[in-house]
């Protein structure tokens, strides 16, 4: 599990069809490397990878076929030259972003960036080849003021349409300067992970199932008292 607060920038080089060498930039935060161990999880542009071999400035990891299909790791020509890196959250650590699992739902596309006085407003939509995946895996969980991870960066949805087919985030200067969001250009592809809490709520309520009887409780019985009893308050 991660927080979406990026610790360092790095680069990636393929070492075969499914193996990658991830290297921190020379001026990157060395804390990530200093505590790295075999078997650790590291979010690489929002993708949870397992450290298989430690190098002087990075590590080697293998991506599954599902990961290559669903993320920009399998589409390197469309991704940023630099990747966001974050080590897994440790028990007792501060949770400054939101719960990021490192399980990417699909690929999105940066439509435009508008620089304002205090932030960068970034607009994202689905890539054409990943439209159906976006509609089924991402769009239902995109809501105003909700959380979303873009290339592993914890962000708040500032605006979106009712269907969730596009959304806007406002990126503050610190986040913009410390992540690879500043290197993105129009049509850049990004990894997107919707908020895990929304997925569990959907499962809890039984939405999307062919038989409403499979829900834990009928919708008309979902009251504030019911939610409190089950830990939602």
C-alpha positions as CSV (number, residue, x, y, z in Angstrom):
1,X,0.0,0.0,0.0
2,X,1.2,3.5,-0.8
3,X,0.1,7.1,-0.1
4,X,0.6,8.8,-3.5
5,X,3.3,11.1,-2.1
6,X,6.2,10.7,-4.5
7,X,9.7,10.2,-2.9
8,X,11.9,10.3,-6.0
9,X,12.1,10.5,-9.8
10,X,13.7,7.8,-11.8
11,X,14.2,6.2,-15.2
12,X,13.4,2.8,-16.6
13,X,15.1,0.5,-19.0
14,X,13.7,-2.9,-20.4
15,X,15.8,-6.0,-19.6
16,X,13.7,-8.3,-21.7
17,X,10.0,-8.6,-22.4
18,X,8.8,-8.3,-18.8
19,X,11.8,-7.3,-16.7
20,X,12.8,-3.7,-16.0
21,X,15.7,-1.9,-14.5
22,X,14.5,1.1,-12.5
23,X,17.1,3.7,-11.6
24,X,16.8,6.8,-9.3
25,X,18.1,10.0,-10.8
26,X,21.5,11.1,-9.4
27,X,20.0,13.9,-7.4
28,X,17.0,11.9,-6.1
29,X,16.1,11.4,-2.5
30,X,18.5,8.6,-1.3
31,X,16.2,7.6,1.5
32,X,14.2,5.3,-0.9
33,X,17.4,3.4,-1.8
34,X,18.9,3.3,1.6
35,X,16.1,1.2,3.1
36,X,15.4,-0.9,0.1
37,X,15.4,-4.7,0.5
38,X,14.7,-7.8,-1.7
39,X,11.0,-8.4,-1.8
40,X,10.0,-4.8,-1.1
41,X,7.2,-3.2,-3.0
42,X,7.9,0.1,-4.9
43,X,5.3,2.1,-6.8
44,X,6.7,2.9,-10.3
45,X,4.5,5.5,-11.9
46,X,1.8,4.1,-9.7
47,X,2.5,0.4,-10.6
48,X,3.3,-1.8,-7.6
49,X,6.5,-3.8,-8.5
50,X,8.5,-6.2,-6.3
51,X,12.2,-5.7,-5.9
52,X,14.0,-8.8,-7.2
53,X,17.6,-7.4,-7.3
54,X,19.1,-4.3,-5.8
55,X,21.6,-2.2,-7.8
56,X,23.8,0.7,-6.7
57,X,21.2,3.3,-7.9
58,X,18.0,1.3,-8.3
59,X,16.6,-2.2,-8.7
60,X,15.3,-4.9,-11.1
61,X,11.7,-6.0,-11.2
62,X,9.4,-8.1,-13.3
63,X,5.9,-7.1,-14.5
64,X,3.1,-9.6,-15.1
65,X,1.3,-9.8,-18.5
66,X,-1.7,-8.2,-16.9
67,X,0.4,-5.3,-15.6
68,X,2.0,-4.8,-19.1
69,X,-1.4,-4.8,-20.7
70,X,-3.1,-2.4,-18.2
71,X,-0.3,0.1,-17.6
72,X,2.1,2.3,-19.5
73,X,4.9,-0.1,-18.6
74,X,3.8,-2.0,-21.7
75,X,3.5,1.2,-23.7
76,X,6.8,2.9,-22.9
77,X,6.9,5.0,-26.0
78,X,3.8,6.9,-24.7
79,X,5.0,7.5,-21.2
80,X,7.1,10.2,-19.5
81,X,10.8,9.9,-19.7
82,X,10.9,10.1,-15.9
83,X,8.9,7.9,-13.5
84,X,7.5,8.6,-10.1
85,X,8.9,6.4,-7.3
86,X,7.4,5.7,-3.9
87,X,8.3,3.0,-1.4
88,X,5.5,1.0,0.3
89,X,3.8,2.6,3.4
90,X,5.1,1.3,6.7
91,X,2.9,0.8,9.7
92,X,2.9,3.9,11.8
93,X,4.0,6.2,8.9
94,X,2.0,9.3,8.1
95,X,-0.7,9.0,5.5
96,X,-0.5,12.3,3.7
97,X,-2.3,11.4,0.5
98,X,-4.9,8.6,0.2
99,X,-4.8,4.8,0.1
100,X,-3.1,3.9,-3.1
101,X,-2.8,0.2,-3.8
102,X,-0.5,0.3,-6.8
103,X,-3.0,-1.7,-8.8
104,X,-3.6,0.4,-11.9
105,X,-7.1,0.4,-13.4
106,X,-6.2,1.6,-16.8
107,X,-4.5,4.2,-18.9
108,X,-5.6,7.8,-19.4
109,X,-4.5,10.6,-21.6
110,X,-3.6,14.2,-20.8
111,X,-5.7,16.5,-22.9
112,X,-4.4,19.8,-21.8
113,X,-2.6,21.8,-19.1
114,X,-3.7,25.3,-18.0
115,X,-1.3,27.3,-15.9
116,X,-3.1,29.5,-13.3
117,X,-1.8,31.9,-10.7
118,X,-1.5,29.2,-8.0
119,X,-1.8,25.8,-9.7
120,X,-1.7,23.8,-12.9
121,X,-5.1,22.6,-14.1
122,X,-4.7,19.3,-15.9
123,X,-7.5,17.6,-17.9
124,X,-7.5,13.9,-18.5
125,X,-9.7,11.6,-20.7
126,X,-9.5,7.9,-21.8
127,X,-7.1,7.0,-24.6
128,X,-9.0,5.7,-27.6
129,X,-7.6,2.2,-27.4
130,X,-8.5,2.0,-23.6
131,X,-11.9,3.6,-23.8
132,X,-13.9,0.5,-22.9
133,X,-11.5,-0.3,-20.0
134,X,-11.9,3.3,-18.7
135,X,-15.7,3.1,-18.9
136,X,-15.8,-0.2,-16.9
137,X,-12.9,0.2,-14.5
138,X,-12.4,3.9,-13.8
139,X,-15.3,6.1,-14.8
140,X,-17.8,4.9,-12.1
141,X,-15.3,6.0,-9.3
142,X,-14.5,9.5,-10.6
143,X,-16.5,11.9,-8.5
144,X,-16.0,15.6,-7.6
145,X,-13.6,16.0,-4.6
146,X,-12.8,12.3,-4.8
147,X,-9.3,10.9,-4.8
148,X,-7.5,9.5,-7.8
149,X,-3.9,8.5,-8.4
150,X,-2.3,9.7,-11.7
151,X,1.1,8.1,-12.3
152,X,1.0,7.2,-8.6
153,X,0.4,10.8,-7.5
154,X,-2.4,11.3,-5.0
155,X,-4.7,14.0,-6.5
156,X,-8.2,15.4,-5.8
157,X,-10.8,15.5,-8.6
158,X,-11.6,19.1,-9.1
159,X,-14.3,18.6,-11.7
160,X,-15.6,15.9,-14.0
161,X,-18.6,15.1,-16.1
162,X,-21.5,13.0,-14.8
163,X,-20.3,9.9,-16.6
164,X,-16.7,10.3,-15.4
165,X,-15.5,10.3,-19.0
166,X,-13.1,13.2,-18.3
167,X,-11.8,14.8,-15.1
168,X,-9.8,17.8,-14.0
169,X,-7.2,18.1,-11.2
170,X,-5.5,21.2,-9.8
171,X,-1.8,20.5,-9.1
172,X,-0.1,22.7,-6.6
173,X,3.5,24.0,-7.3
174,X,5.2,21.6,-4.9
175,X,3.6,18.5,-6.4
176,X,4.2,19.8,-9.9
177,X,7.9,20.3,-9.3
178,X,8.5,17.1,-7.4
179,X,6.8,14.7,-9.8
180,X,6.8,13.8,-13.5
181,X,3.5,15.6,-14.0
182,X,5.5,18.6,-15.1
183,X,7.0,16.6,-18.0
184,X,3.7,15.5,-19.4
185,X,2.5,17.0,-22.7
186,X,-0.8,16.8,-24.5
187,X,-1.5,13.2,-25.5
188,X,0.8,11.8,-22.9
189,X,-0.4,8.5,-21.4
190,X,-0.7,8.1,-17.7
191,X,-1.6,5.3,-15.2
192,X,-4.8,5.8,-13.3
193,X,-6.0,4.1,-10.1
194,X,-9.4,4.9,-8.7
195,X,-10.0,5.2,-5.0
196,X,-10.2,1.7,-3.4
197,X,-12.8,2.9,-0.9
198,X,-15.3,3.6,-3.7
199,X,-14.8,0.1,-5.0
200,X,-15.5,-1.5,-1.7
201,X,-18.6,0.6,-1.1
202,X,-19.9,-0.5,-4.5
203,X,-19.2,-4.1,-3.6
204,X,-20.8,-3.6,-0.2
205,X,-24.0,-2.2,-1.7
206,X,-24.1,-4.8,-4.4
207,X,-24.2,-2.3,-7.3
208,X,-23.4,-3.7,-10.6
209,X,-24.4,-7.3,-9.7
210,X,-27.1,-9.0,-11.8
211,X,-29.1,-10.0,-8.7
212,X,-29.8,-7.3,-6.1
213,X,-30.3,-10.1,-3.6
214,X,-26.6,-10.6,-3.5
215,X,-26.1,-7.2,-1.8
216,X,-25.3,-7.3,1.9
217,X,-28.4,-5.2,2.6
218,X,-31.2,-3.9,0.4
219,X,-30.7,-0.3,-0.7
220,X,-33.7,1.0,1.3
221,X,-32.1,-0.4,4.4
222,X,-28.8,1.5,4.0
223,X,-29.3,4.2,6.7
224,X,-26.8,6.3,8.7
225,X,-27.3,3.9,11.6
226,X,-26.6,0.9,9.4
227,X,-23.4,2.5,8.0
228,X,-22.2,3.5,11.5
229,X,-22.7,-0.1,12.7
230,X,-20.5,-1.4,9.9
231,X,-17.7,1.1,10.5
232,X,-18.4,3.8,7.9
233,X,-18.6,6.6,10.5
